[in-house]
Amino acid sequence: MPDPDQQSPVERRVERSFEDTVGLGKPLSRRARQTRKSVEAYLKAGVLPRYMERLREIERETDDQKQRLERSYRALKEEHAGDPAAFARLWRARARAWRFDKLNELIEEHNEWYPVESQLPMDPRTRDYQRIRGRSYRREPFGAEWVLSNFPAEGS
């Protein structure tokens, strides 16, 4: 090892980077003492929890459905530009027939498993899971009512 006085600042920095000085002479933190070190914990730390993946899937599917509905809405509106009554009748029929199977399946899975997967605490007064920022974790399924509230059949 060369004399430290003759080393450049870069050489001294590189040499110090090989030394493990973290926590020398200091007690372990409470978190470090209580954190379980295991292969399972290591693997779990690198994987996004299923409820987060599912929420992303719900958002993606919702955006996709909105885009498809918007295109359909505009096309039908242009097709029946001179006849608002026909547009309203046909749009209501299309809204009732619109399929949200994949999205509603994800929402049903979310409503069933989210409290368990996220370890949501129970509220002893209501005997239900605690609300998140004042709102229920449950999501409403999509259907014709949602379509017509976001893409009204009349008045637009």
C-alpha positions, -999 to +999 in steps of 0.1 A: +000+000+000+015+034-010+021+061+015-012+081+020+007+114+017+018+104-018-017+093-030-039+115-050-074+124-036-090+099-060-067+071-049-075+078-012-112+079-020-110+046-038-091+030-010-116+042+016-145+028-005-132-007+002-134-002+040-167-011+058-171+018+082-209+016+086-219+012+122-185+006+136-187+009+173-224+018+172-253-004+184-277-016+157-308+004+152-341-009+165-352-014+129-321-034+120-326-056+151-362-063+145-361-068+107-361-104+098-334-114+075-345-143+053-346-153+017-384-150+018-382-114+031-356-106+004-377-120-024-409-103-011-391-069-009-384-071-047-419-079-058-448-055-061-477-067-039-506-083-058-531-057-048-509-030-063-505-049-095-543-054-096-549-017-090-527-009-119-546-034-141-579-018-130-566+017-139-553+005-173-585-013-181-606+017-170-586+040-193-590+015-221-627+013-217-631+051-215-612+055-247-633+028-265-665+044-252-654+078-262-647+067-298-681+049-299-699+078-284-684+103-309-691+080-339-727+075-329-732+112-322-718+121-357-739+094-373-771+108-358-762+145-356-796+156-369-816+133-347-809+136-309-838+113-300-824+085-321-789+091-307-802+090-271-822+058-277-793+040-295-767+052-270-788+039-240-791+006-258-753+005-264-746+015-228-768-014-216-750-039-239-714-027-232-693-054-216-671-047-186-664-084-178-626-082-174-627-049-155-655-061-131-637-093-125-606-074-114-628-051-092-645-081-076-611-097-069-599-064-055-629-060-032-625-096-019-587-097-014-575-061-009-580-059+029-562-092+035-533-085+010-527-050+023-532-060+060-559-034+064-569-032+101-604-038+114-626-011+129-640-026+161-670-002+161-682-011+126-668-046+125-655-038+090-621-029+076-610+006+083-616+033+058-587+047+038-586+085+039-623+085+048-633+062+019-641+026+016-615+004-002-643-012-021-648-002-058-681-002-075-685-024-106-690-008-140-722-009-159-747+011-179-752+037-152-715+045-152-715+048-190-745+071-190-731+093-162-698+098-180-712+098-215-748+112-212-774+103-238-790+137-239-781+173-233-746+172-248 
